[in-house]
Amino acid sequence: MKFVFIIDPIAQLDPTHDSSVAMMESAQILGHEVYITSINELSVVNGKAYAHLQSINLKPVELVNNHWQVEKNWYYLGESAFSPLESYDVVLMRKDPPVNTPYLYATYILDLIDPEKTKVINSPQGIRAANEKMYALQFSSVIPSTIVTQSKSVIADFLAEKEAIILKPLGGKAGEGILFLQQGDRNFNSLIEISTKQGQEPIMVQEYLPSAKEGDKRIILLNGKPIGAVNRIPTGKEFRGNMAVGGRVAQTQITERELTICEAVAPRLIKDGLFFVGIDVIGGYLTEVNVTSPTGIREIDRLNDVKLGEEVINALLT
């Protein structure tokens, strides 16, 4: 089969961490052809989605002293060809956020792919419907106390009630722009002004969960079913557990409470065509639903001696 991955520039990806690379590598190992492109290489010709595509050959990572290692020249690219995406079997949209205007336009182009000919993962419509912060709000029984607002007074009232809160930009990724705010902080006005862009943009505000010190668990769901998890633990004085900001990863198990959360979100994920998803759970509460380019495969594989990338690719063959 032929797989197309829509990704950020390949030279910018870390093969020892990136889940897109893990999936591309797995597809190659399983004997499939792998091609890459980016959102700025997409076009519409005669009503069909086209892209400039390059074949890619990867040198698989190796586990050495419990760490992934890779050769300096870890990939080779073929010549670029302008082709209709419907001539490929699977297209995986794996561009990192932010979900900005060019990103949204790319999903409209992907809408033009005939689903009878080519699978598109995740669904372009599903990605548009699932802001990675806001999407969790529909699962009110399993999320912490949360508001979304740009109003300084509303945030002040929420802070007075909860005493400690977390501010999240709605379009961020990898922990970017997330702030911790305690009652009595003299920077309150400035932090709200910065976060809401002077009251012009809403943000998500959640009660601070003290159990965040014990870790922010990433659970990978494949077609609504959990297939693996990794715990991301803050280090030093950092309150965020995200790997991108230095969070330490640790082996973990999926608890009964977390299975309940997975069961709560699964029907909606399936309905929205969100096949590969990473949910974030802190202290038994769902905090985010990541649908654009969720990561964690490399860490889960290393800690648990599994091959989630191959599991994903095999699931796409059915």
C-alpha positions as CSV (number, residue, x, y, z in Angstrom):
1,M,0.0,0.0,0.0
2,K,0.9,3.6,-0.4
3,F,0.9,6.0,2.6
4,V,1.1,9.8,2.4
5,F,2.1,11.8,5.5
6,I,1.4,15.5,5.6
7,I,4.0,16.8,8.0
8,D,6.2,19.7,9.0
9,P,9.5,19.9,7.2
10,I,11.2,16.5,7.7
11,A,14.5,18.0,8.7
12,Q,12.9,19.7,11.7
13,L,11.5,16.4,13.1
14,D,13.2,14.4,15.9
15,P,13.2,10.8,14.8
16,T,13.8,9.6,18.3
17,H,10.6,11.3,19.6
18,D,8.3,12.1,16.7
19,S,5.2,9.8,16.3
20,S,4.9,10.6,12.6
21,V,8.4,9.3,12.0
22,A,7.5,6.3,14.1
23,M,4.5,5.5,11.9
24,M,6.4,6.2,8.7
25,E,9.1,3.9,9.8
26,S,6.6,1.2,10.8
27,A,4.9,1.4,7.4
28,Q,8.2,1.0,5.7
29,I,9.2,-2.0,7.8
30,L,5.8,-3.6,7.0
31,G,6.6,-3.4,3.3
32,H,4.6,-0.3,2.3
33,E,5.5,2.7,0.2
34,V,5.8,6.0,2.2
35,Y,5.6,9.5,0.8
36,I,5.7,12.9,2.4
37,T,4.4,16.4,1.7
38,S,3.4,19.6,3.5
39,I,0.3,21.7,3.6
40,N,1.8,24.3,1.3
41,E,2.4,21.6,-1.3
42,L,-1.4,20.9,-1.6
43,S,-3.5,22.0,-4.6
44,V,-6.8,21.4,-6.3
45,V,-6.9,20.5,-9.9
46,N,-10.1,19.6,-11.8
47,G,-11.9,19.3,-8.5
48,K,-9.4,16.8,-7.0
49,A,-6.8,17.1,-4.2
50,Y,-3.2,17.0,-5.5
51,A,0.2,17.4,-3.8
52,H,3.9,17.5,-4.6
53,L,5.0,14.2,-3.0
54,Q,8.4,12.8,-2.3
55,S,9.1,9.1,-1.5
56,I,11.1,8.7,1.7
57,N,13.3,5.9,2.9
58,L,14.1,5.9,6.6
59,K,16.9,4.3,8.6
60,P,15.1,2.9,11.7
61,V,16.0,4.1,15.2
62,E,17.8,1.7,17.5
63,L,17.4,1.2,21.2
64,V,20.8,1.7,22.9
65,N,21.1,1.8,26.7
66,N,17.3,2.4,26.9
67,H,17.5,5.4,24.6
68,W,16.6,5.7,20.9
69,Q,19.5,6.5,18.6
70,V,19.6,7.2,14.9
71,E,22.2,7.8,12.3
72,K,22.9,11.4,11.3
73,N,21.6,10.9,7.8
74,W,18.4,9.1,8.8
75,Y,16.3,9.6,5.7
76,Y,16.6,9.8,2.0
77,L,14.1,11.5,-0.3
78,G,13.2,10.7,-3.9
79,E,12.3,13.2,-6.6
80,S,9.2,15.3,-6.2
81,A,6.1,14.3,-8.2
82,F,2.8,16.2,-8.6
83,S,0.1,13.5,-8.0
84,P,-3.6,13.2,-7.1
85,L,-3.9,12.1,-3.5
86,E,-6.7,9.6,-4.5
87,S,-4.0,7.5,-6.2
88,Y,-2.7,6.6,-2.7
89,D,-4.3,4.4,-0.1
90,V,-4.0,6.4,3.1
91,V,-3.3,10.1,3.8
92,L,-2.4,11.0,7.3
93,M,-2.7,14.7,8.3
94,R,0.1,15.1,10.8
95,K,0.9,18.8,10.7
96,D,1.6,20.3,14.1
97,P,-0.6,23.1,15.4
98,P,-1.4,25.9,15.4
99,V,-4.6,25.2,13.5
100,N,-4.4,28.6,11.7
101,T,-5.9,29.8,8.4
102,P,-3.4,27.8,6.1
103,Y,-4.1,24.7,8.2
104,L,-7.8,25.1,7.8
105,Y,-7.5,25.7,4.1
106,A,-5.5,22.4,3.9
107,T,-8.4,20.5,5.5
108,Y,-10.8,21.9,2.9
109,I,-8.5,20.5,0.2
110,L,-8.4,17.1,1.9
111,D,-12.2,17.2,1.9
112,L,-12.0,16.6,-1.8
113,I,-10.4,13.2,-1.5
114,D,-12.9,10.4,-2.3
115,P,-13.2,8.3,0.9
116,E,-14.1,5.3,-1.2
117,K,-10.6,5.4,-2.8
118,T,-8.4,6.8,0.0
119,K,-8.6,6.9,3.8
120,V,-7.8,10.3,5.3
121,I,-6.7,10.2,8.9
122,N,-7.8,12.1,10.9
123,S,-11.0,13.3,9.2
124,P,-10.6,16.9,8.0
125,Q,-14.1,17.6,9.2
126,G,-13.2,16.1,12.6
127,I,-10.1,18.1,12.9
128,R,-12.0,21.3,12.2
129,A,-14.6,20.3,14.8
130,A,-12.2,19.4,17.5
131,N,-10.3,22.3,18.9
132,E,-7.9,20.4,21.2
133,K,-8.9,22.4,24.3
134,M,-12.6,23.1,23.6
135,Y,-13.4,19.6,22.4
136,A,-13.1,18.2,26.0
137,L,-15.9,20.5,27.2
138,Q,-18.6,18.2,25.8
139,F,-17.4,15.4,28.3
140,S,-18.5,17.4,31.4
141,S,-18.6,14.3,33.6
142,V,-14.9,13.6,33.3
143,I,-13.2,17.1,33.1
144,P,-12.1,19.4,35.9
145,S,-14.0,22.6,36.6
146,T,-13.4,24.7,33.5
147,I,-14.4,28.0,31.9
148,V,-13.7,29.6,28.6
149,T,-13.6,33.4,28.5
150,Q,-11.7,36.6,27.8
151,S,-13.3,38.5,30.6
152,K,-10.9,39.5,33.4
153,S,-13.8,39.7,35.9
154,V,-15.0,36.2,35.1
155,I,-11.5,34.8,35.5
156,A,-11.1,36.8,38.8
157,D,-14.3,35.2,40.2
158,F,-13.2,31.7,39.1
159,L,-9.7,32.2,40.7
160,A,-11.4,33.4,44.0
161,E,-13.4,30.2,44.0
162,K,-10.6,27.8,43.1
163,E,-7.6,29.6,44.6
164,A,-5.2,28.3,41.9
165,I,-5.9,28.0,38.2
166,I,-4.3,27.1,34.9
167,L,-4.6,29.5,31.8
168,K,-4.4,27.8,28.4
169,P,-4.5,29.4,25.0
170,L,-7.0,27.7,22.8
171,G,-4.6,27.3,19.9
172,G,-1.4,26.2,21.6
173,K,0.5,23.0,21.6
174,A,3.2,21.2,23.7
175,G,2.5,23.3,26.7
176,E,3.2,26.6,25.0
177,G,1.7,29.6,26.7
178,I,0.2,27.7,29.6
179,L,0.3,29.7,32.9
180,F,-0.2,28.9,36.5
181,L,-2.0,31.5,38.6
182,Q,-2.6,31.6,42.3
183,Q,-4.9,33.9,44.3
184,G,-3.1,37.1,45.3
185,D,-0.6,37.0,42.5
186,R,0.4,40.6,41.8
187,N,0.8,39.8,38.1
188,F,-2.9,38.8,37.7
189,N,-3.9,41.8,35.5
190,S,-0.8,41.5,33.3
191,L,-1.1,37.7,32.9
192,I,-4.8,37.9,31.9
193,E,-4.0,40.8,29.5
194,I,-1.2,38.8,27.9
195,S,-3.2,35.5,27.7
196,T,-6.4,37.1,26.3
197,K,-4.5,39.5,24.1
198,Q,-6.0,42.5,25.9
199,G,-9.4,40.9,26.2
200,Q,-9.8,40.1,22.5
201,E,-9.4,36.3,22.6
202,P,-10.9,33.7,24.8
203,I,-8.8,31.3,26.8
204,M,-9.5,28.1,28.7
205,V,-9.2,28.4,32.4
206,Q,-9.1,25.2,34.5
207,E,-8.9,24.6,38.2
208,Y,-5.3,23.6,39.2
209,L,-5.1,19.9,40.0
210,P,-2.4,19.3,42.7
211,S,-2.0,15.8,41.3
212,A,-0.3,17.4,38.3
213,K,2.9,17.1,40.3
214,E,2.5,13.3,39.9
215,G,2.2,13.5,36.2
216,D,0.2,14.4,33.1
217,K,-0.7,11.1,31.5
218,R,-0.9,10.8,27.7
219,I,-3.2,7.9,26.5
220,I,-3.2,7.0,22.9
221,L,-6.6,5.9,21.4
222,L,-6.9,4.0,18.2
223,N,-10.4,4.2,16.8
224,G,-11.6,4.9,20.3
225,K,-9.7,2.1,22.0
226,P,-6.7,2.8,24.3
227,I,-3.6,1.1,23.1
228,G,-0.9,2.6,25.4
229,A,0.0,5.4,27.8
230,V,3.0,7.3,29.1
231,N,3.2,9.5,32.2
232,R,4.9,12.9,31.8
233,I,6.2,14.3,35.1
234,P,7.2,17.9,35.7
235,T,10.9,18.4,36.6
236,G,12.6,21.1,38.6
237,K,10.4,24.2,39.2
238,E,8.4,23.6,36.0
239,F,4.6,22.9,36.7
240,R,4.0,21.5,33.1
241,G,4.7,17.9,32.4
242,N,4.9,18.3,28.6
243,M,7.9,16.5,27.0
244,A,8.6,19.6,24.9
245,V,9.3,21.6,28.1
246,G,11.4,19.0,29.8
247,G,8.9,16.7,31.4
248,R,10.3,13.4,32.5
249,V,8.5,10.3,31.0
250,A,7.7,7.2,33.1
251,Q,6.0,3.9,32.5
252,T,2.4,3.8,33.6
253,Q,-0.8,1.8,33.5
254,I,-4.2,2.8,32.4
255,T,-6.5,2.9,35.5
256,E,-10.2,1.9,35.7
257,R,-11.1,5.6,36.0
258,E,-9.1,6.3,32.8
259,L,-10.8,3.5,31.0
260,T,-14.1,5.1,32.0
261,I,-12.8,8.4,30.4
262,C,-11.9,6.5,27.2
263,E,-15.3,5.0,27.1
264,A,-16.9,8.4,27.5
265,V,-15.0,10.0,24.6
266,A,-14.8,7.0,22.2
267,P,-18.3,7.2,20.6
268,R,-17.8,10.9,19.7
269,L,-14.3,10.3,18.4
270,I,-15.5,7.6,16.1
271,K,-18.5,9.7,15.0
272,D,-16.1,12.5,14.1
273,G,-13.6,10.3,12.2
274,L,-10.9,10.9,14.8
275,F,-9.0,7.7,14.4
276,F,-5.6,8.4,16.1
277,V,-6.0,10.6,19.2
278,G,-4.0,11.4,22.3
279,I,-6.0,12.3,25.4
280,D,-4.4,14.0,28.4
281,V,-5.5,13.0,31.9
282,I,-4.4,14.5,35.3
283,G,-5.6,13.0,38.5
284,G,-8.4,11.1,36.9
285,Y,-9.7,14.1,34.9
286,L,-9.6,14.6,31.1
287,T,-7.9,17.9,30.4
288,E,-7.3,17.8,26.6
289,V,-8.1,15.8,23.4
290,N,-5.3,16.0,20.9
291,V,-6.3,15.2,17.3
292,T,-3.8,17.0,15.0
293,S,-0.4,15.3,15.6
294,P,-0.5,13.6,19.0
295,T,2.8,12.2,20.1
296,G,3.9,9.5,22.6
297,I,4.6,6.4,20.4
298,R,8.4,6.5,20.8
299,E,8.2,6.8,24.6
300,I,5.5,4.1,25.0
301,D,7.4,1.7,22.7
302,R,10.7,2.3,24.7
303,L,9.1,1.9,28.1
304,N,6.9,-1.0,27.3
305,D,8.8,-2.9,24.6
306,V,5.9,-2.6,22.1
307,K,5.5,-1.4,18.6
308,L,2.5,1.0,18.5
309,G,3.5,2.4,15.1
310,E,3.0,-1.0,13.5
311,E,-0.3,-1.4,15.4
312,V,-1.5,1.8,13.9
313,I,-0.4,0.9,10.4
314,N,-2.0,-2.5,10.5
315,A,-5.3,-1.0,11.8
316,L,-5.3,1.2,8.7
317,L,-5.1,-1.8,6.4
318,T,-8.6,-3.1,7.5
